[in-house]
């Protein structure tokens, strides 16, 4: 479901140099369509809807070139939840038509919508909102802490993503 919505958003090629800082997924009954809700020089708000779900993404244009952080480790006290591979990143961006160059770096940066899809599959919630604080790269061990309707994804003690679930 998220991949179908993401495919529709990939049609907005003018935003390929932007990065997602917030993604919200909601199940429900909607009128299908894709639209740009806000478009400024440094920020965009896009929405894709199907009859069953809505995906809202907030994007910004980075002020400097994006480079992945190398050598991230999970602290010994943190349990590894997930490690995204370069192969699954390449397959995901190919399938949805995402041409953003940050997903071609070495190591590639994990697409926000792949992380959102993974969270939705793990928690089976009707509403998921993720705020991206730092980039996640392929091969980076991630820990997940979920308490009630909140979650936090970290690597080496560094907060990467905060989330709300319901």
NORDAFEN-V85064 format. One record per residue. N is the residue number from 0. SS is DSSP state (helix for helix, strand for strand, loop for the rest). D_CENTER is the distance of its C-alpha to the mean C-alpha in Angstrom with 1 decimal. Layout:
# NORDAFEN-V85064
n:ss:d_center
N:SS:D_CENTER
N:SS:D_CENTER
This chain:
# NORDAFEN-V85064
n:ss:d_center
0:loop:14.4
1:helix:10.6
2:helix:11.5
3:helix:14.5
4:helix:12.8
5:helix:10.4
6:helix:13.7
7:helix:15.3
8:helix:13.0
9:loop:13.4
10:loop:17.0
11:loop:16.6
12:helix:17.3
13:helix:18.4
14:helix:14.9
15:loop:14.1
16:loop:14.9
17:strand:12.5
18:strand:9.2
19:strand:6.6
20:strand:8.0
21:strand:7.6
22:strand:6.5
23:strand:9.5
24:strand:10.7
25:strand:14.5
26:strand:17.1
27:loop:20.4
28:loop:22.8
29:loop:21.8
30:loop:23.4
31:loop:21.4
32:strand:20.3
33:strand:17.9
34:strand:18.6
35:strand:18.0
36:strand:18.8
37:strand:19.1
38:strand:19.5
39:loop:20.8
40:loop:21.3
41:loop:18.6
42:strand:16.2
43:strand:15.1
44:strand:14.2
45:strand:13.6
46:strand:14.2
47:strand:14.6
48:strand:16.9
49:loop:18.8
50:loop:21.8
51:loop:19.8
52:strand:16.5
53:strand:14.6
54:strand:11.2
55:strand:11.2
56:strand:9.0
57:strand:10.5
58:strand:10.7
59:strand:13.2
60:strand:15.4
61:loop:15.8
62:loop:19.4
63:loop:19.8
64:loop:18.9
65:loop:15.8
66:loop:16.9
67:loop:15.4
68:loop:17.1
69:loop:19.3
70:loop:21.1
71:loop:18.8
72:loop:20.5
73:loop:20.1
74:loop:23.2
75:loop:25.9
76:loop:25.7
77:loop:22.0
78:loop:21.4
79:loop:18.8
80:loop:16.3
81:strand:14.2
82:loop:14.4
83:loop:12.2
84:loop:14.8
85:helix:15.1
86:helix:16.6
87:helix:13.8
88:helix:11.4
89:helix:14.3
90:helix:15.0
91:helix:11.6
92:helix:11.7
93:helix:15.3
94:helix:15.2
95:helix:13.1
96:loop:14.8
97:loop:12.2
98:loop:14.6
99:loop:12.9
100:helix:15.0
101:helix:12.6
102:helix:11.7
103:helix:15.5
104:loop:16.3
105:loop:18.2
106:loop:16.3
107:loop:13.3
108:strand:10.0
109:loop:7.4
110:loop:5.0
111:helix:1.3
112:helix:3.6
113:helix:5.6
114:helix:4.8
115:helix:5.2
116:helix:8.0
117:helix:9.4
118:helix:9.7
119:helix:11.3
120:helix:13.5
121:helix:14.6
122:helix:15.5
123:loop:16.7
124:loop:16.4
125:loop:16.9
126:strand:14.7
127:strand:11.4
128:strand:10.1
129:strand:7.6
130:strand:8.7
131:strand:7.5
132:loop:11.0
133:loop:11.0
134:loop:9.5
135:loop:9.4
136:strand:11.7
137:loop:13.2
138:loop:16.0
139:loop:15.0
140:loop:16.2
141:strand:14.2
142:strand:16.0
143:strand:15.0
144:strand:17.3
145:strand:17.5
146:strand:20.4
147:loop:21.3
148:loop:18.4
149:strand:16.5
150:strand:14.3
151:strand:13.6
152:strand:12.1
153:strand:14.3
154:strand:15.7
155:loop:19.4
156:loop:19.6
157:strand:17.1
158:strand:14.6
159:strand:11.0
160:strand:9.2
161:strand:11.3
162:strand:11.2
163:strand:13.8
164:strand:14.9
165:loop:18.0
